[in-house]
């Protein structure tokens, strides 16, 4: 079952400044962390990068996620953990909704 779109309680959150066309996110800000509610069009590859720890959950769609040297297809209901400093990349061939927790308060600036 698709949620159709995020509810108002999410879309009324501050919107993230995302450097990739076709990606939007709303940010719930904590003192030491952020939670992002992402909508990602089939944009192709997000290049390898690293940052502080990240834990995510696929709400809708599918994505290929490479964490270190391991690539896996993640689908609706799957979760993933990326330890701090581990290089990772992603590929989006379908529309996806994901929720990501970032163990850093300023992972994304907001508009």
N, C-alpha and C positions, 0 to 999 in steps of 0.2 A: 504494500500500500504506500503510495506516495503522499507526502504531506502537502503537495501542491506548491506551497511557498512557506517561508518562515512566518510565524504569527507576528502580530504587531508588537508584542513584548520583546521580540528580537529586533525587528526592523526599526524600532524606535531608539535602539542603542546607537552610539556614535559609529559612523562608518569609517572603516580603515582606509588608509591611503595604500593602495596595492600597486606595485610596479608592473603588473602584467595585465594587458587588455583581456577582457573576458573573465576577470575574477573580481568578485566583490565580497566584502565581509563586514560584519557588525561585531564590535568589540565590547565585551564585558570586562571592565578594568578593575583589577585588585591592586593592593599595595605592592605585592611582590610577584604578580603574575597577570596574564591575560587569558581570556577565553575568546576564541574567534569562531563565528558562525559563517562559514564560507559557502558561496555558490560559485562553481567553477565550470565554465563552458569547456567544450572539447578543444582546449588551447594547444595541445601537444605537450612539449617537455618543459618542465621547470628545471633549470640547470642545477648541477651539484652545488651545495652550499652547506654550511653548518651554523649552529647557534646553540643556545642553552637547551635543556631538555624539552621535549615535546611529546605529548600524548594525544592521540586522535582517535576519532570514531567516524566511520562512514555511515551517513544517514541515508544516502541515496546515490546510486550510480556505481561506477567501478573506476579504479585507478591502479596503475602500476607504480609501486613505490620501491625504490632501491635504498636500503639502509646499509651503509658500509658496502660490502660486496654481495649482499643478498637482495634479489629482486623478487617481489611477490605481488600477485594480483589481489587487491583488497576490494571487497564488495560490501553491499549493505549489511550492516550488523557487525562487520569486522572492526577491530581496534588495532592500534600500533603504538609502539613506544620507540622514540629516537633519543638515545642518551646524549647528554651534553657533549658537543664537539664532534659528533659522528657525522661524516659527510653523507648527505642523502639527496635524492632527486625524485621527481615524480613525472608520470606521463598520464595525461587525461585525454582519453579517446571518446568519452561520453560525458554528458552533464553530470556533475557531482555536487552533493552537499556533504560537507564534513564539518565536524566540530573539533577544534584543536585547542588544547591547553598548552600554554607556553610558560615555562618556569622563569620568566623574566617580565618585568612590568612594562617595558617599552619595546616589545618586539615589533609592534606596528604603531605608527602614529595614526591619529584619527583626524578626520576633516573638521 
